[in-house]
């Protein structure tokens, strides 16, 4: 019996969680049901009883035009193996008998994407329908920040010592970095768990309620809010209060919503923008206009280059940053 696998080719790099197998074989004869079975290193990953017409194959082999010689299936291996070579085995089973078998070496990717963002969507041991809380989630505070953003802060804050309030400081990564460079940093954070971590790290901070900053007017030389403003229900009130406690300067970083327009050609959405509590999506124009209502001088830039580019090859960036000076 003839059996040929078109995809994957020998030595091809494959994802065991999403393994596309296509090929052709002798049309199924009358009698017991014929099935195509696929294995990785002996473990079953998929099977199909569906066959379809392959005109190119039928013509080359002299089979009837309507012969159902083709097959295609999408396999899944929950055990991998990841990051190794593996043997792909394709069998044609006629009833209880193996009518044909083909083996082919392939290479499996090293990354188990079930362990990354939205990994629950790749788990075949989770058959219920996913709901909003499974997909549009907000994870824990990040233990690290962006070295690129840190350098922008240092560039625009001016030489230390400077009194800085970090609004929505999370676990205080920027605080540790700025304090090591001589800045007088103070964190302001809503989450009780993050405040406990800040206390354990010996970082000065105040737990806030999110309504109004509990600091006197002009208490600080500058304020910073890194990846915070996209979560705030009333961004105008937020910036107004920041301008009150730090009238000289405010540094802002937010996700760059302009990416959505450029990446639509790739049919891509940055996963960070799908977090459940993102309620504001800023462009350079909207971020600049918001800050200009409260500060006299505002400049907006980009940082953190995206791995994809526009269709024409120009660079794209994940984040916007803004420097606002001299409160109105």
Residue frames as qw, qx, qy, qz and C-alpha x, y, z in Angstrom:
[[0.000, 0.888, 0.460, 0.000, 0.00, 0.00, 0.00],
 [0.397, 0.469, -0.026, 0.788, 1.32, 3.46, -0.92],
 [0.396, -0.838, -0.320, 0.197, 1.73, 6.01, 1.91],
 [0.484, 0.344, -0.042, 0.803, 3.40, 9.41, 1.67],
 [0.299, -0.782, -0.367, 0.406, 3.65, 12.32, 4.15],
 [0.369, 0.734, 0.132, 0.554, 3.91, 15.81, 2.63],
 [0.077, -0.659, 0.283, -0.693, 4.09, 17.65, 5.94],
 [0.154, -0.910, 0.309, 0.228, 6.13, 17.79, 8.08],
 [0.689, 0.590, -0.414, 0.079, 9.27, 17.24, 6.06],
 [0.872, -0.172, -0.281, 0.363, 12.13, 15.20, 7.49],
 [0.521, -0.030, -0.227, 0.822, 14.07, 17.31, 10.01],
 [0.110, -0.663, -0.252, -0.697, 11.38, 19.99, 10.16],
 [0.066, 0.047, -0.596, 0.799, 10.95, 21.97, 13.39],
 [0.425, -0.459, -0.633, -0.456, 7.54, 21.21, 14.87],
 [0.330, -0.336, 0.434, -0.768, 5.42, 22.14, 17.87],
 [0.156, -0.098, -0.982, 0.041, 4.16, 18.96, 19.57],
 [0.213, 0.398, 0.595, -0.665, 1.14, 20.90, 20.88],
 [0.542, 0.668, 0.126, -0.494, 0.07, 21.81, 17.33],
 [0.343, -0.317, 0.782, 0.413, 1.41, 19.23, 14.90],
 [0.666, 0.517, -0.011, -0.537, 0.00, 19.46, 11.37],
 [0.409, -0.183, 0.851, 0.273, 0.34, 16.19, 9.43],
 [0.656, 0.549, 0.032, -0.517, -0.72, 15.96, 5.79],
 [0.176, -0.345, 0.850, 0.357, -0.20, 13.34, 3.11],
 [0.745, 0.241, -0.218, -0.583, -1.81, 10.75, 0.92],
 [0.362, -0.206, 0.909, -0.034, -2.25, 7.01, 0.61],
 [0.095, -0.164, -0.885, -0.425, -4.07, 4.39, -1.44],
 [0.504, -0.272, -0.106, -0.813, -7.77, 5.22, -1.46],
 [0.446, -0.158, 0.745, -0.470, -9.66, 3.38, 1.23],
 [0.275, -0.022, -0.870, -0.409, -11.01, 0.07, -0.14],
 [0.701, -0.363, -0.231, -0.569, -14.39, -1.37, 0.68],
 [0.733, -0.141, -0.627, 0.224, -14.56, -3.25, 3.93],
 [0.543, -0.594, -0.399, 0.441, -13.37, -2.32, 7.43],
 [0.003, 0.998, 0.063, -0.003, -12.97, 1.36, 8.26],
 [0.717, 0.258, -0.118, 0.637, -9.60, 2.82, 7.38],
 [0.312, -0.944, -0.077, 0.079, -7.97, 5.34, 9.75],
 [0.529, 0.576, -0.307, 0.543, -4.77, 7.38, 9.70],
 [0.686, -0.700, -0.145, 0.137, -2.95, 7.34, 13.06],
 [0.373, 0.732, -0.315, 0.474, -0.02, 9.54, 14.10],
 [0.800, -0.528, -0.170, 0.228, 2.49, 8.92, 16.89],
 [0.167, 0.845, -0.403, 0.310, 5.46, 10.79, 18.37],
 [0.078, 0.444, -0.833, 0.321, 8.08, 8.45, 19.82],
 [0.257, -0.147, -0.955, 0.027, 5.37, 5.83, 20.13],
 [0.102, 0.392, 0.605, -0.686, 2.81, 8.08, 21.88],
 [0.225, 0.605, 0.682, 0.343, -0.47, 8.65, 20.00],
 [0.111, -0.304, -0.100, 0.941, -1.01, 12.32, 19.10],
 [0.476, 0.394, 0.027, -0.786, -3.95, 12.15, 16.68],
 [0.319, 0.137, 0.904, 0.249, -6.03, 10.12, 14.23],
 [0.435, 0.372, -0.032, -0.819, -8.53, 10.72, 11.46],
 [0.525, 0.255, 0.809, 0.076, -10.98, 8.72, 9.42],
 [0.408, 0.820, 0.162, -0.366, -11.63, 11.59, 7.03],
 [0.534, -0.066, 0.548, 0.640, -10.18, 11.29, 3.53],
 [0.342, 0.788, 0.134, -0.493, -10.52, 13.77, 0.68],
 [0.785, 0.549, 0.207, 0.198, -9.81, 14.00, -3.04],
 [0.333, -0.666, 0.364, 0.560, -6.24, 14.87, -4.08],
 [0.721, 0.666, 0.068, -0.181, -6.48, 15.52, -7.84],
 [0.208, 0.783, -0.582, -0.065, -2.67, 15.76, -8.23],
 [0.377, -0.333, 0.857, -0.116, -2.11, 12.41, -6.55],
 [0.745, 0.319, 0.529, -0.251, -4.98, 10.69, -8.32],
 [0.610, 0.753, -0.163, -0.185, -3.67, 11.84, -11.71],
 [0.078, 0.690, -0.719, 0.005, -0.09, 10.79, -10.96],
 [0.370, -0.205, 0.887, -0.187, -1.12, 7.38, -9.62],
 [0.299, -0.023, -0.771, -0.562, -3.81, 6.67, -12.22],
 [0.045, 0.324, 0.846, -0.421, -6.56, 6.51, -9.62],
 [0.062, 0.711, 0.639, 0.286, -10.15, 7.60, -10.30],
 [0.109, 0.533, -0.006, 0.839, -10.69, 11.36, -10.22],
 [0.537, -0.625, -0.043, -0.565, -12.99, 11.08, -7.20],
 [0.791, -0.118, -0.530, 0.282, -10.71, 8.78, -5.20],
 [0.407, -0.881, 0.076, -0.229, -10.30, 9.98, -1.63],
 [0.829, 0.198, -0.316, 0.417, -6.53, 9.64, -1.33],
 [0.191, 0.562, -0.324, 0.737, -5.60, 12.67, 0.82],
 [0.602, -0.609, -0.496, 0.146, -5.56, 13.05, 4.59],
 [0.153, 0.551, -0.260, 0.778, -4.86, 15.88, 7.04],
 [0.630, -0.636, -0.445, 0.025, -4.95, 16.05, 10.83],
 [0.001, 0.753, -0.329, 0.570, -3.80, 18.29, 13.65],
 [0.770, -0.185, -0.569, 0.223, -2.03, 16.37, 16.38],
 [0.299, -0.791, 0.247, -0.473, -1.32, 17.24, 20.02],
 [0.756, -0.024, -0.571, 0.319, 1.21, 15.72, 22.40],
 [0.442, -0.860, -0.021, -0.256, 0.85, 16.83, 26.01],
 [0.815, -0.484, 0.164, 0.272, 4.13, 15.12, 26.96],
 [0.030, 0.809, -0.453, -0.372, 6.28, 16.64, 24.23],
 [0.645, -0.471, -0.114, 0.590, 9.08, 15.77, 24.26],
 [0.173, 0.984, 0.043, -0.028, 10.19, 19.41, 23.97],
 [0.061, -0.882, 0.454, 0.115, 13.58, 20.45, 22.65],
 [0.541, -0.296, 0.767, 0.176, 14.60, 17.08, 21.25],
 [0.339, 0.216, -0.714, -0.573, 14.57, 15.07, 18.08],
 [0.628, 0.081, 0.619, -0.464, 11.61, 12.74, 17.78],
 [0.079, 0.007, 0.890, 0.448, 10.30, 10.07, 15.46],
 [0.569, 0.237, 0.087, -0.783, 7.03, 10.79, 13.71],
 [0.176, 0.043, 0.969, 0.168, 5.14, 7.62, 12.83],
 [0.566, 0.223, -0.051, -0.792, 2.17, 7.62, 10.47],
 [0.233, 0.020, 0.972, 0.035, 0.11, 4.44, 10.12],
 [0.575, 0.004, -0.350, -0.739, -2.77, 3.41, 7.91],
 [0.260, -0.037, 0.907, -0.329, -4.92, 1.05, 9.91],
 [0.546, -0.035, -0.539, -0.640, -7.51, -1.08, 8.13],
 [0.826, -0.394, -0.338, -0.220, -9.70, -2.51, 10.85],
 [0.737, -0.645, 0.180, 0.096, -7.27, -4.15, 13.28],
 [0.840, 0.114, 0.209, 0.487, -4.49, -4.48, 10.71],
 [0.141, -0.765, 0.212, 0.592, -1.71, -1.99, 9.94],
 [0.764, 0.576, 0.281, 0.069, -1.84, -1.64, 6.17],
 [0.578, 0.578, -0.095, 0.568, 1.10, 0.79, 5.87],
 [0.533, -0.783, -0.106, 0.302, 3.52, 2.66, 8.11],
 [0.519, 0.647, -0.091, 0.552, 6.02, 5.48, 7.60],
 [0.588, -0.662, -0.173, 0.431, 8.58, 6.89, 10.05],
 [0.403, 0.726, 0.027, 0.557, 10.25, 10.28, 9.79],
 [0.523, -0.313, -0.355, 0.709, 12.69, 12.16, 12.07],
 [0.017, 0.844, 0.219, 0.490, 11.59, 15.65, 13.11],
 [0.350, 0.076, -0.459, 0.813, 12.79, 18.25, 15.62],
 [0.304, -0.758, -0.573, -0.070, 10.54, 19.58, 18.37],
 [0.036, 0.759, -0.122, 0.638, 10.62, 23.15, 19.66],
 [0.410, 0.052, -0.691, 0.594, 12.08, 23.63, 23.14],
 [0.204, -0.115, 0.305, -0.923, 9.35, 25.92, 24.47],
 [0.104, -0.456, -0.883, 0.032, 6.24, 24.53, 26.12],
 [0.068, -0.327, -0.142, -0.932, 3.92, 27.47, 25.40],
 [0.543, -0.589, -0.571, -0.183, 1.38, 26.18, 27.93],
 [0.586, -0.444, -0.358, 0.575, 3.64, 27.72, 30.56],
 [0.225, 0.059, 0.093, 0.968, 3.51, 31.22, 29.03],
 [0.312, 0.224, 0.202, -0.901, 0.83, 33.91, 28.77],
 [0.728, 0.212, -0.079, -0.647, -2.60, 32.45, 27.86],
 [0.109, 0.322, -0.937, -0.078, -1.10, 28.97, 28.19],
 [0.491, 0.154, 0.725, -0.458, -4.42, 27.61, 29.46],
 [0.655, 0.522, -0.044, -0.544, -5.70, 27.87, 25.87],
 [0.462, 0.496, -0.712, -0.181, -3.20, 25.19, 24.80],
 [0.252, -0.215, 0.882, -0.336, -4.14, 22.66, 27.46],
 [0.549, -0.060, -0.658, -0.513, -6.14, 19.71, 26.17],
 [0.358, -0.256, -0.839, 0.320, -6.75, 18.60, 29.76],
 [0.095, 0.367, 0.385, -0.841, -8.96, 21.69, 30.21],
 [0.142, 0.333, 0.789, 0.497, -11.94, 20.97, 27.95],
 [0.057, 0.767, 0.554, -0.319, -14.49, 23.47, 29.38],
 [0.323, 0.793, 0.225, 0.466, -15.14, 26.65, 27.43],
 [0.438, -0.109, -0.257, 0.855, -12.77, 29.41, 28.55],
 [0.066, -0.895, -0.441, -0.022, -14.48, 32.49, 29.93],
 [0.178, 0.908, -0.085, 0.370, -13.35, 36.09, 30.23],
 [0.528, -0.784, 0.315, -0.091, -11.59, 35.50, 33.55],
 [0.896, -0.103, 0.322, 0.287, -9.42, 32.81, 31.96],
 [0.642, 0.477, 0.243, 0.549, -8.20, 34.98, 29.08],
 [0.091, 0.779, -0.017, 0.620, -8.43, 38.64, 30.07],
 [0.741, -0.534, -0.314, 0.258, -6.47, 38.33, 33.29],
 [0.047, 0.884, -0.314, 0.343, -4.22, 40.60, 35.31],
 [0.828, -0.003, -0.466, 0.311, -1.23, 38.83, 36.75],
 [0.595, -0.675, -0.185, 0.395, 0.86, 39.67, 39.81],
 [0.038, 0.967, -0.197, -0.157, 3.13, 42.70, 39.91],
 [0.817, 0.458, -0.237, 0.257, 6.34, 42.25, 37.97],
 [0.730, -0.569, -0.023, 0.378, 9.49, 41.84, 40.07],
 [0.489, -0.194, 0.285, 0.801, 11.59, 43.71, 37.49],
 [0.309, 0.819, 0.168, -0.453, 11.19, 46.78, 35.30],
 [0.730, 0.625, 0.131, 0.245, 12.64, 47.99, 32.03],
 [0.608, -0.352, 0.098, 0.705, 16.34, 48.95, 31.99],
 [0.285, 0.401, 0.394, 0.777, 15.53, 51.12, 28.97],
 [0.265, -0.829, -0.356, -0.339, 12.85, 53.00, 30.91],
 [0.648, -0.631, -0.134, 0.405, 15.22, 53.34, 33.86],
 [0.510, -0.051, 0.203, 0.834, 17.76, 55.13, 31.67],
 [0.020, 0.622, 0.404, 0.670, 15.05, 57.45, 30.36],
 [0.491, -0.812, -0.316, 0.001, 14.07, 58.28, 33.95],
 [0.639, -0.452, 0.014, 0.623, 17.65, 59.05, 34.92],
 [0.387, 0.265, 0.334, 0.818, 18.11, 61.17, 31.80],
 [0.107, -0.629, -0.368, -0.676, 15.04, 63.33, 32.41],
 [0.563, -0.718, -0.392, 0.115, 14.87, 63.49, 36.20],
 [0.087, 0.883, -0.276, 0.369, 18.08, 65.47, 36.41],
 [0.441, 0.338, -0.714, 0.427, 21.01, 64.87, 38.75],
 [0.660, -0.570, -0.488, 0.041, 20.33, 63.42, 42.23],
 [0.075, 0.300, 0.899, -0.310, 19.42, 63.99, 44.92],
 [0.350, -0.157, -0.311, -0.870, 15.86, 64.52, 43.77],
 [0.404, 0.085, 0.721, -0.556, 12.67, 63.77, 45.71],
 [0.376, 0.070, -0.696, -0.608, 10.65, 61.33, 43.57],
 [0.619, 0.046, 0.587, -0.520, 7.26, 59.74, 44.22],
 [0.145, 0.115, -0.889, -0.418, 6.64, 56.53, 42.26],
 [0.624, 0.071, 0.264, -0.732, 2.83, 56.24, 41.94],
 [0.949, 0.175, 0.017, -0.260, 1.77, 52.62, 41.56],
 [0.032, 0.734, -0.677, -0.033, 5.29, 51.45, 42.29],
 [0.904, 0.087, -0.391, -0.151, 4.41, 47.75, 42.59],
 [0.906, -0.300, -0.144, 0.260, 7.29, 45.78, 44.08],
 [0.274, -0.926, 0.140, 0.218, 9.63, 48.75, 43.84],
 [0.837, 0.133, 0.220, 0.484, 12.16, 47.66, 41.24],
 [0.335, 0.747, 0.060, 0.571, 12.62, 51.23, 40.00],
 [0.442, -0.872, 0.081, -0.194, 12.94, 52.38, 43.60],
 [0.841, -0.382, 0.229, 0.308, 15.86, 50.09, 44.30],
 [0.684, 0.364, 0.229, 0.590, 17.57, 51.12, 41.09],
 [0.100, 0.845, 0.075, 0.520, 17.05, 54.88, 41.59],
 [0.592, -0.798, 0.104, -0.047, 18.03, 54.81, 45.27],
 [0.851, -0.174, 0.208, 0.449, 21.28, 53.06, 44.33],
 [0.491, 0.476, 0.202, 0.701, 21.99, 56.05, 42.04],
 [0.259, -0.071, -0.308, 0.913, 21.41, 58.59, 44.80],
 [0.292, -0.406, -0.341, -0.796, 17.78, 59.57, 44.25],
 [0.228, 0.006, 0.667, -0.709, 15.39, 60.13, 47.17],
 [0.400, -0.124, -0.720, -0.553, 12.66, 57.72, 46.05],
 [0.366, 0.033, 0.672, -0.643, 9.34, 57.08, 47.78],
 [0.115, -0.166, -0.894, -0.401, 6.78, 54.51, 46.62],
 [0.499, 0.093, 0.296, -0.809, 3.00, 54.88, 46.58],
 [0.264, 0.041, -0.914, -0.304, 1.09, 51.63, 46.15],
 [0.673, -0.224, -0.036, -0.704, -2.49, 50.36, 46.59],
 [0.853, -0.030, -0.503, -0.132, -1.92, 46.60, 46.83],
 [0.642, -0.685, 0.276, -0.204, -1.40, 45.37, 50.38],
 [0.960, -0.043, 0.160, 0.227, 0.73, 42.45, 49.19],
 [0.592, 0.591, -0.059, 0.544, 3.06, 44.73, 47.27],
 [0.211, -0.841, 0.222, -0.445, 3.33, 47.06, 50.27],
 [0.856, -0.463, 0.228, -0.012, 4.35, 44.08, 52.40],
 [0.867, 0.234, 0.099, 0.429, 7.04, 43.22, 49.85],
 [0.249, 0.794, -0.111, 0.543, 8.24, 46.84, 49.83],
 [0.531, -0.762, 0.247, -0.276, 8.49, 46.79, 53.63],
 [0.942, -0.204, 0.205, 0.173, 10.43, 43.52, 53.54],
 [0.714, 0.434, 0.067, 0.545, 12.83, 45.05, 51.01],
 [0.432, -0.511, -0.182, 0.720, 13.31, 48.14, 53.19],
 [0.209, 0.331, 0.391, 0.833, 11.92, 50.50, 50.54],
 [0.100, 0.290, 0.401, -0.863, 10.15, 53.67, 51.80],
 [0.142, -0.301, -0.730, -0.597, 6.52, 53.71, 50.75],
 [0.364, 0.103, 0.416, -0.827, 2.98, 54.75, 51.57],
 [0.151, 0.345, 0.913, 0.157, -0.10, 52.61, 51.00],
 [0.224, 0.129, -0.080, -0.963, -2.68, 54.66, 49.12],
 [0.484, 0.344, 0.713, -0.373, -6.40, 54.18, 48.49],
 [0.362, 0.285, 0.689, 0.559, -6.37, 55.24, 44.84],
 [0.067, 0.873, 0.482, 0.005, -8.59, 58.29, 45.42],
 [0.091, 0.962, -0.131, 0.221, -6.11, 61.03, 46.37],
 [0.678, 0.269, -0.457, 0.509, -2.40, 61.02, 47.11],
 [0.570, -0.771, -0.271, 0.080, -1.87, 61.53, 50.87],
 [0.613, -0.083, -0.024, 0.785, 0.98, 64.00, 50.39],
 [0.016, -0.793, -0.203, 0.575, 1.08, 67.81, 50.76],
 [0.532, 0.845, 0.060, -0.005, 1.36, 70.14, 47.78],
 [0.399, 0.797, -0.416, 0.183, 4.82, 70.21, 46.14],
 [0.783, -0.528, 0.326, -0.043, 6.07, 67.43, 48.43],
 [0.807, -0.046, 0.453, 0.377, 8.25, 66.02, 45.62],
 [0.055, -0.559, 0.411, 0.718, 10.49, 67.30, 42.85],
 [0.406, 0.231, -0.660, -0.588, 9.10, 64.79, 40.38],
 [0.757, 0.024, 0.512, -0.405, 6.48, 62.05, 40.06],
 [0.209, 0.293, -0.834, -0.418, 6.61, 58.91, 37.98],
 [0.760, 0.118, 0.444, -0.459, 3.91, 56.40, 37.00],
 [0.106, 0.394, -0.827, -0.386, 5.24, 53.44, 35.02],
 [0.338, -0.133, -0.868, -0.339, 2.55, 51.31, 33.33],
 [0.015, 0.313, 0.720, -0.619, -0.14, 52.67, 35.65],
 [0.280, 0.292, 0.027, -0.914, -2.25, 55.20, 33.75],
 [0.406, 0.013, -0.727, -0.553, -3.82, 52.55, 31.50],
 [0.327, -0.294, -0.882, 0.170, -5.46, 51.05, 34.63],
 [0.031, -0.252, -0.433, 0.865, -6.88, 54.31, 36.04],
 [0.183, 0.646, 0.740, 0.042, -10.60, 54.99, 35.67],
 [0.078, 0.977, 0.191, -0.045, -10.21, 58.78, 35.85],
 [0.747, 0.126, 0.023, 0.652, -6.85, 59.60, 34.26],
 [0.114, 0.742, 0.054, 0.658, -7.45, 63.36, 34.36],
 [0.587, -0.770, 0.038, -0.248, -7.91, 63.34, 38.13],
 [0.911, -0.206, 0.029, 0.357, -4.86, 61.12, 38.48],
 [0.572, 0.379, 0.033, 0.727, -2.61, 63.50, 36.55],
 [0.161, -0.814, -0.051, -0.555, -4.08, 66.53, 38.35],
 [0.742, -0.668, 0.045, -0.033, -3.17, 65.03, 41.73],
 [0.839, -0.008, 0.067, 0.539, 0.30, 64.09, 40.51],
 [0.319, 0.621, 0.059, 0.713, 0.77, 67.69, 39.35],
 [0.444, -0.833, -0.038, -0.328, -0.28, 68.89, 42.80],
 [0.802, -0.558, 0.151, 0.153, 2.31, 66.83, 44.71],
 [0.639, -0.208, 0.398, 0.624, 5.05, 67.11, 42.05],
 [0.360, 0.862, 0.202, -0.293, 4.47, 70.33, 40.08],
 [0.099, -0.704, 0.515, 0.479, 7.95, 70.39, 38.54],
 [0.321, 0.376, -0.768, -0.407, 7.85, 67.16, 36.55],
 [0.816, 0.017, 0.459, -0.352, 5.97, 63.94, 35.81],
 [0.135, 0.374, -0.840, -0.369, 7.29, 60.89, 33.94],
 [0.793, 0.153, 0.323, -0.493, 4.72, 58.54, 32.44],
 [0.064, 0.254, -0.890, -0.372, 4.97, 55.17, 30.66],
 [0.720, 0.226, 0.391, -0.527, 1.98, 53.42, 29.06],
 [0.601, 0.157, 0.727, 0.292, 1.42, 50.70, 26.44],
 [0.064, 0.350, -0.369, -0.859, 1.54, 52.11, 22.92],
 [0.600, 0.434, 0.589, -0.323, -1.94, 51.68, 21.43],
 [0.407, 0.693, -0.321, -0.501, -0.68, 52.88, 18.05],
 [0.175, -0.296, 0.922, 0.179, 0.76, 49.37, 17.64],
 [0.548, 0.337, 0.718, -0.266, -2.76, 48.04, 17.05],
 [0.535, 0.748, 0.010, -0.392, -3.08, 49.96, 13.79],
 [0.216, 0.673, -0.668, -0.234, 0.31, 48.85, 12.48],
 [0.207, -0.232, 0.949, -0.060, 0.10, 45.22, 13.66],
 [0.714, 0.321, 0.368, -0.502, -3.35, 44.63, 12.18],
 [0.604, 0.575, -0.458, -0.309, -1.60, 43.71, 8.93],
 [0.211, 0.339, -0.905, 0.148, 0.12, 40.90, 10.87],
 [0.719, -0.396, -0.418, -0.388, -3.15, 40.00, 12.65],
 [0.571, -0.052, -0.596, 0.563, -1.35, 40.50, 15.94],
 [0.357, -0.833, -0.070, -0.416, -2.40, 42.14, 19.21],
 [0.231, 0.435, -0.685, 0.536, 0.23, 42.62, 21.96],
 [0.547, -0.375, -0.748, 0.013, -0.95, 40.31, 24.74],
 [0.251, -0.170, -0.488, 0.819, -0.26, 42.90, 27.44],
 [0.253, -0.077, -0.111, -0.958, -3.12, 45.00, 26.06],
 [0.579, -0.283, -0.649, -0.403, -5.59, 42.23, 26.84],
 [0.214, -0.061, -0.754, 0.618, -5.23, 42.55, 30.62],
 [0.147, -0.627, -0.764, -0.042, -8.61, 42.71, 32.30],
 [0.215, -0.815, -0.345, 0.412, -8.19, 46.08, 33.98],
 [0.287, -0.083, 0.315, 0.901, -6.78, 48.05, 31.06],
 [0.212, 0.753, 0.585, -0.214, -9.41, 50.74, 30.59],
 [0.170, 0.902, -0.111, -0.380, -7.36, 53.38, 28.70],
 [0.803, 0.196, 0.364, 0.429, -5.52, 52.89, 25.41],
 [0.098, -0.863, 0.064, 0.491, -3.14, 55.77, 24.76],
 [0.692, 0.545, 0.162, 0.444, -1.70, 57.16, 21.56],
 [0.450, -0.002, -0.100, 0.887, 0.87, 59.94, 21.38],
 [0.123, -0.469, -0.255, -0.837, -1.94, 62.39, 20.68],
 [0.610, -0.626, -0.381, -0.302, -4.21, 61.33, 23.56],
 [0.722, -0.379, -0.302, 0.494, -1.40, 61.02, 26.11],
 [0.346, 0.139, 0.001, 0.928, 0.01, 64.39, 25.10],
 [0.261, -0.556, -0.302, -0.729, -3.39, 66.09, 25.25],
 [0.693, -0.590, -0.415, 0.004, -4.10, 64.66, 28.71],
 [0.650, -0.302, -0.205, 0.667, -0.80, 65.88, 30.12],
 [0.222, 0.300, 0.145, 0.916, -1.03, 69.29, 28.44],
 [0.393, -0.719, -0.400, -0.410, -4.16, 69.97, 30.44],
 [0.693, -0.701, -0.136, 0.095, -2.03, 69.96, 33.59],
 [0.623, -0.433, 0.225, 0.611, 1.58, 70.74, 32.56],
 [0.242, 0.849, -0.105, -0.457, 2.97, 73.50, 30.36],
 [0.260, 0.613, -0.688, -0.289, 5.66, 71.43, 28.63],
 [0.851, -0.016, 0.487, -0.193, 4.99, 67.90, 27.37],
 [0.349, 0.538, -0.679, -0.356, 7.01, 65.63, 25.12],
 [0.897, -0.018, 0.352, -0.266, 6.05, 62.07, 24.14],
 [0.238, 0.569, -0.749, -0.242, 8.39, 59.38, 22.83],
 [0.954, 0.009, -0.176, -0.243, 8.62, 55.61, 22.40],
 [0.095, -0.586, 0.798, -0.103, 10.79, 52.82, 23.76],
 [0.584, -0.082, 0.793, -0.152, 11.05, 49.00, 23.86],
 [0.373, 0.368, -0.560, -0.642, 11.21, 47.97, 20.20],
 [0.855, 0.110, 0.337, -0.379, 8.72, 45.32, 19.08],
 [0.510, -0.219, 0.751, 0.358, 10.13, 42.26, 17.25],
 [0.476, 0.568, 0.621, 0.253, 7.66, 42.79, 14.40],
 [0.131, -0.290, 0.157, 0.935, 7.90, 45.75, 12.04],
 [0.533, 0.539, 0.147, -0.636, 5.49, 47.49, 9.74],
 [0.842, 0.407, 0.351, 0.049, 4.83, 45.96, 6.33],
 [0.470, 0.851, -0.154, 0.176, 7.38, 48.44, 4.96],
 [0.797, 0.096, -0.359, 0.477, 10.03, 47.46, 7.53],
 [0.001, 0.638, -0.268, 0.722, 9.99, 50.50, 9.83],
 [0.285, 0.000, -0.830, 0.479, 10.35, 49.87, 13.59],
 [0.530, -0.604, -0.340, -0.490, 7.53, 49.68, 16.12],
 [0.140, 0.299, -0.670, 0.665, 7.61, 50.06, 19.91],
 [0.373, -0.417, -0.823, 0.100, 5.65, 48.54, 22.78],
 [0.330, -0.672, -0.479, 0.459, 5.55, 51.61, 25.01],
 [0.145, 0.816, 0.094, 0.551, 5.06, 55.35, 25.04],
 [0.505, -0.416, -0.391, 0.648, 6.86, 57.54, 27.54],
 [0.066, 0.855, 0.235, 0.457, 6.08, 61.15, 28.30],
 [0.440, -0.166, -0.340, 0.814, 7.96, 63.90, 30.11],
 [0.104, -0.836, -0.389, -0.373, 5.73, 66.67, 31.50],
 [0.459, -0.073, -0.329, 0.822, 7.13, 69.76, 33.23],
 [0.010, 0.008, 0.157, -0.987, 5.84, 72.80, 35.13],
 [0.026, 0.530, 0.841, -0.100, 2.29, 72.27, 36.34],
 [0.019, -0.540, -0.338, -0.771, -0.30, 74.81, 35.29]]
